[in-house]
Amino acid sequence: MAKIACFVEKYNFSDQGEAEALEIFRNTAHRMGHEFSFMFREGIHEIPKYDAVFIRATTDPLFTAYVVSKTAQELGIKVVDDPESIQICGNKVHLYDLFKKHGVPHIPTLFLTKEEMHHRRLQEIFRTFGKPVVVKAPYTSFSRYVEKVACETSFRDVAKRFFRKSDVLAVQTFMPTAFDWRVGVLNREVLYVCKYMMPKGRWKHGAKQRGKPTFVWGRTFALKRENIPPRLKEVALKACDVIGNGLYGVDVKEHDDNYVVVEVNDNPSIYSGYEDYRNKDLYGKIIQYLTD
């Protein structure tokens, strides 16, 4: 029997789908003969008494979740997500460098500093990538700080806001698709496969409603993992191989019969009725990995 701590924040229980998934994790662990306890930030001093730590709160090298991950690793306790995965996935500059070095098919990307924000450079970007292009602050998640721009004026307006978040911006080819593939990977094996649909009239899975602080999300369609297209599986696993053997969510675009990686996320979303819809055994597989 193992003692598992699941590090969470209060917001993890604000969405019914995520709250239900967390409860399934706990019930699954109990059925497999393990203890499973939710740990909040005020309880992180108790990490040494556990055999494994499973992080569900948003990861970032500046957040409490990273402190939890680093502490567990230093104590020799198995942890998902591990600190190296958090660092790599949270730094898109490093991530795309790894993709390029290891030949992972990925969306055409360049990085732009404040010093390069001049007319000649911006025109060069539009000539290379066409119009529009996608501009991202590379240290964010959940589709935030990601916008599409089609002219120099809008590029400068977006960059001015995003440079408050980051010293460098990622600029990518705009590749319109009806959905993005999400491939969940654990220990170099496919865990689940989904299509993250774009909301009607939108170009990304999560989009802010005009004039409102809330996000609107597209639908999620799940496939049985054995039905994953072979080339998609190959590309997704190759993208994870350059990071580690933890739990990842790979975002992939299918365009002109090719698959290109948009990014790899640590701490991927797992909501009841969404990612698990066709692969209910993912809970047991994660618990098994934590306790092996």
N, C-alpha and C positions, 0 to 999 in steps of 0.2 A: 504494500500500500504506500502510495506517495502522497505528500501534502503539496497541493498546488495553490499558489496565490495568483489571483487574477486582478491585476492592477487596473483600476477604472477611476473615472471622474464622474461627478453627478450627471453631467450632460450625456453620458453613455446610456442613461436610462430614460432620456427624454423622447426618444423615438421608439414606438411600440415594437417595430421589427427588430431593432438592435437589443432592446430589453428582453424580448422573447428568446433571441439567439443566446444571450448570456445565460439565461435560465436553462436552456438546452445544454449548454456547455457544462453547467454545474450538475444537472441531472445525469448527463452522460458519464461524467467523471465518477459520480457516486455509484452508478450501475457497474462501472469497471473496477470498483473497489478502492477508489481514491478519495481523499478529502479535497474539497474545492472551496476556497473562501475568497470573497471579494475584498480587495485591499484598496483603501483610499490613501491619499497622500499623507494624512496624519498617522497612518499605520506603517509607513515604510521602514521604520526602525525594527520591525518584526521580520524583515526579509530573511535573516539567518535561520529562522526556524522552519523554513520551507525547503522542499526538494526541487521545486520548479516554479518559475514565474512566467505568467502569460499576460502580456500587455495588450490592453484593448483601448486605452486612452490615446489621444493623438500624440504621435511621436515627433520630436524635434530636439536637436542637441541642446536647446535652451529650455526645454520643458522638463517637468518633474519625471515624466516617463523615461527620459534618457538617464536621469540619475538612478532610477530604479533598475534599468537595464545594466548600466555600468556597475552598480553595486552588486547585483546578482552575479554577473560574470566574474568579478574580482573575488567573490566568495566561492566560486566553483559551482554555482547553481545554474542549471540549465534555464535559459531565458529565451523567449520569443516575444518581441524582436531583440536580436542581439545588437550591441552598440555599433558594430561595424556596419551592419545593414542600415541602421538608422542614419548614420553619417553619410553613407553613399547615396541612399535614396533621397535624402533631404538636400543633397547638393547636386543639382542637375548638371552643372559644369563638369564635375567629376564623373557623373553617370554617363554623359555623352562621350567623354574622353575614353571611358572603358568600352563603350559600344564601338567606337571607331577603332580602337586598338585591337579588339578581338573580332572584328568583322561582323558585328550584330547589325542586321538591317534595321535602320532607324530613320525617322522622318528628318529630312534635311534641316540642319540647325546651325546657327552661328550665335556668338555671344558679343554683346555690345556694351561698351563702357560709356560713362558720361563724356569722356574726352573724344569719343568717336561720334558724338551727336552733332554732326554738321551736314550741310546740304549734300556734298559730294558722296559721303558715305551712305546716306539714306537713299539717294538715287541709285547707288550701286547695289544696295540690298534689293530694291524693287526690280532692277534689271535682272538680278540673279534669281530671285524667288518668284517674281511676278507680283500681281496685286489681286487680292489683299495678302497680307502676311499676318501671322499670329505672333503677338508679343506677350512674353511671360516674365514674371519675377520668379527666378528659378528655385526659390526656397519655400514655396507655398504648396498647398494641397486643396482638394475639394473644389477645383475649377475656379478658385479665387485668384485674382491678379493675373487673369488670362483674357486678353482682348484681341479683337480682329481690327486691323487698320488698313486703309486703302489709299492714303495720301500722306504727304509729309506733315501736314498740319495735325492730323489726328495722331500720327506716330509720335510727334513731339508732345502732344497733350497727354497721351497715355504714358509715355516714357517719364515725363515729369512726375506723375503720380507714383509710378512703379519704382523710380529711383529712390523714393523715400523708404521703400521696403528693402531694396537690394542695391549693391554697388555695380551689379552687372545684370543685364537683361538677356533672356534667350529670345531669339527671333527664329521663327520656323515657317516653312512652306505651309500655306493653307490648303488642306486636303479635305474637301467636303465629303462626308459620308453620312448615311442614314443612321449608323450606329458605330460604336467602338467595341471591339472584342475586349473582354476582361478574362484573363486566364489566371486562376488561382493556382499557385504552385507551392508545394511543401516538400522540403528535402529532395528537390530535383525531380519531383513527380507531380503530374497534373492533379489538382484537388477538385476543381470545379471550372466550368466554362459558362460565360454569360455573354449576351449582347446587351450593351448599355445603349439604349435608343436615345436619339436626340428629340427633345420636346418639339412639338409642331412649330415650325417657323424659326427654330433655333439651330445653332451649329455646334453646340457642345452639350454634353449630358446634363450638366448642372448650370443653370443660367439665372442671373438675378432678374427679378421682375422690375420693369421700368418704374422708377419712383418709389420702390418698396425695398425694405431691407431683407426680405425673404428670397429664398432660391426656389426655382421650380426645377424638378428633376424628371428626366425621361423614364420610360418604363424599362424594366429589366426582364429579359427573356433568358432562361437557363437551358442548357443542353446537358445531356448525359456526357460525362467526360470521355467515354469511349467513342463518342460521335464527333470529337474535335477533328477538324481537317488536319491531316498529317503535317502539312507545311506550317500551319499555325502553331501546332504543338512544337515543332522543331525550333521555330523562331522564338517562341516564348521561353522554352527551356534554355536556349542559348543565352538569352538576355539575363536570366537568373544566374546562370553559371558564372558570370563575371562578377557577381556580388557575393554569393554565399549559398548556404543550403537551408535557409530559414523559410519563413512564410511570406510570400510575395503576391501582389496582384499586378499582372502585366497588362498594360493598355496597348492594344495593337489596332492599327487601321488596315483594312483590306481595300486595296486600290489597284485597278487594272490587273487583277489576278495575282497581285503581290501582297505580302504582309510586311508592314514596317512597324517597329516599336515606337510608341509615343513616349512612354516612360515605364519604369518599374517602381511600384509603391511598396514600401514595407507597411505593416499594420493595415492590410487591405480590409475593406468593408465586408462584414458577414452579417447579413440581416435575415431573420427568419422569413421564409417565403420568397426570397430573392436569390442570393447566391447559392443557397442550399436546396432550391426547389427540386432539382433533378439528382442531387447528390447528397442525400441525407446523412451518409456515413462520414461526411467531412468532419463532424464534431468528434467522433471516435478516433479518426485518424490523427487529429491535432492532439488530443489527449494522450494517445499512444506515443506520439513523437516526444511529447513533454516528459513522459515517464519512462522511456527506454533508457 
